[in-house]
Amino acid sequence: MLTSTTALAIGTSAGTLTVTAVSALLMGALGAYTLLHHKQVFAWMKKIRRSDEANAELDKLDGWLADLYKAQCRRAKKPSLNEDFEDISEIGNMIKGVADHLDSLRNELVQVVERVEEYLDTALPELGTEVKQVPAQEHRALLVKAMRQEAARSELARSLITAQQKIRLLRRA
């Protein structure tokens, strides 16, 4: 026969077993929830890191576009010679180097590079150091070339603004 102490011992061990089983189940559920939560947090952090890296590239490019915009603004309504275009040529070459690597901005950057090359092609010829009287025909030709240069500069400015707007859109996305 079972004595009351034995019955109490069996009941206590059954209760302890039940508490232990319920506790283990709760800990397992809590562990699974924690694992799921950490997985979501790490995915979010990875997304943020990718976004930060992409923004760093966009920041560098945006800086180049801003420098190019300032450089072409300095030349507004001023006929320029080849040596006046050194900074524009340098920045244009840097943009050309990264244009093929950025799929999201490729079209805008290619257009900027084309506009830079068109602008550089409008450089006025060197007239020489001596002061001479320029014939009317040559003077008109130089005026036409200067007007083409200004038109090319304004087209470059438009393409720069378009590229900078696209960068702002990409940053928001």
Disulfide bonds with the S-S distance in Angstrom:
none
